[in-house]
Amino acid sequence: MVAALALHAEGKVRRVGVLDCDQHYGDGTAEIIQSKRLDWVQHVSKEYVDPADSEPFFAKLPKVVKSFAGCDLLMYQAGADPHVEDPLGGFLTTEQLARRDHIVFSTAKAMGIPLVWNLAGGYQEPIGKVLAIHNNTMRACIAVYVTPKP
């Protein structure tokens, strides 16, 4: 929200989208938006997904990203704590988290909406498990934005 506020104050963005795919509702973001009455910020925070049936989440995700079409920038919170082995999360496998990231990146790119992302959450031990998930987020970003298609 600090970055969004600064970019807006500098006139670099009119509307900002925040897609929060951390395991837990983005209440801090929501509180800032509400308390400052920021009608130019669109905030979507992931809702609970049934671990036994994640396909509806994946089916809905491109539509969620497309809902940010009127934004000048999409800020993506790529949480690692929705991982099935995370003590505070628990609904997506490592492969499914990579799929989530690829959907977000590829949909935003296809729309032509600039995207910034940050790593978030992840409470597994050893920390290497969390770092592997974050590394996959980076790989998905590279695959979509850097790796040329033949």
N, C-alpha and C positions, 0 to 999 in steps of 0.2 A: 504494500500500500504506500510505503514511503516513495518508492520509484514511480508509482502511478501518479501520486500527488505532485511530485517534482516535474514529471513530464507534462502533466496537464497545466501546471502553473507556468511553465516555460512555453506553452502553446504548441508543443510538439505532438500532442494527441488531443482529440476531442472526446473520444469514447475509448474506454479500456475494458477488456474482458478479463475476468479472472476465472480460470478453470482449476478447481482444487480437487485433485485426485488423491489426496492423502486419505488415510483410512477414516479420519475423524472430521466431523463437520468443521468448516472454517469459521468458527465463532468470532475469533479476533478480527478477521477481515470483515465479517458481517457487522460487527459492532462499530468499526471505523466508518464503514459506508453509511450506517444508520445515524451515528452520532454527528457526522459531518454533512449528512444529507447529500451524499454524492450520487446524484441522479445520472451521472455520466459513467458510472461503473456498473457493469453487468457481472454478477458473481454467481457462479454455479459450483456448488460443493457436492461431491459424490455422496450419494445415499447408500445405505446398507445394501449389500448384494448377497443373495443366498449362495453360500459356498458350494452347494450341490448343483447349482444351475447358474453359471455365470454368462451363458450365451445371451440372455436378454440385455445384460450390461453392454456387451460388445455390439449388439444390434443397435442399441440406442446411442452409443458414444459418437458416431459420426454426425448424427442429428444434433447432439448437444454442441459439438464443435461448430457446426454450421449455424447454430443460433447466435454466434458471435459475429455474424457477417457485417453488422453495422459498426463494428469496433475498428479502431485504427491500430490496435495492438492487442494481442492475446498473451496473457501471462499464465503459464502452465505450471502448476504445483505437482511435480511428479513424485508422489509419495512412494516410499518403499515399504511402509508398514501395512499395506493391504496383503502382504505376502502370507501364505498359508501357515508358515512357521513363525511368524512374528507374534510375540506375546500380546501385543496390543492390536493386532489386525486379524487377518485370517481368511481371505477368500480367493486369492489368485495365486497361481503357481508362478515360478520364475518366468516361464515361457509366456504365460498369460499377461504378466506385467509388461514384458517386452512387446507383446501384441498391442496392449493398451497404448503404450508410448508411440508405436508405429502408426496406429490409427490417428492419434492426436496430431502428430507431426505431418503425416501425409494429407490429412483432411485440411489442416490449416494452410499447407503449402498449395494445395489445389485451389483453395479459395483466394490465395494471394494475400492472406492476412499475416503480417509480421508476428512472429512468436518469440518470446523469451521464456526460458524455463529454469526452474531451480529444483534441486534435489531436496527431498524432505522425508521426515519420518524414518523408520527403520530402527528397531530395537532388539534385533536378534544378536545372539552371541555365538561364536566370535564375530567381531565387526566385519570380518571378511565376507560374510554372507550378505550383509547390507551393501558393502562396496561392490559386490558382484552385481547386485540389482541395479545400483546406480550406473555401473559400467554398461549394463545393457541399455539403459536410457540413452547414454551417450552414443552407443552403437546404432540405436534406432534413429537418432538425430542425424548422424553421419550418413546412414543409408538413405535417408530421405533428402537431406539438404546438400550433401557433399558428393556422394558417390554418383558419378554420371551413369545414366542408363544407356545401354547400347542401342 
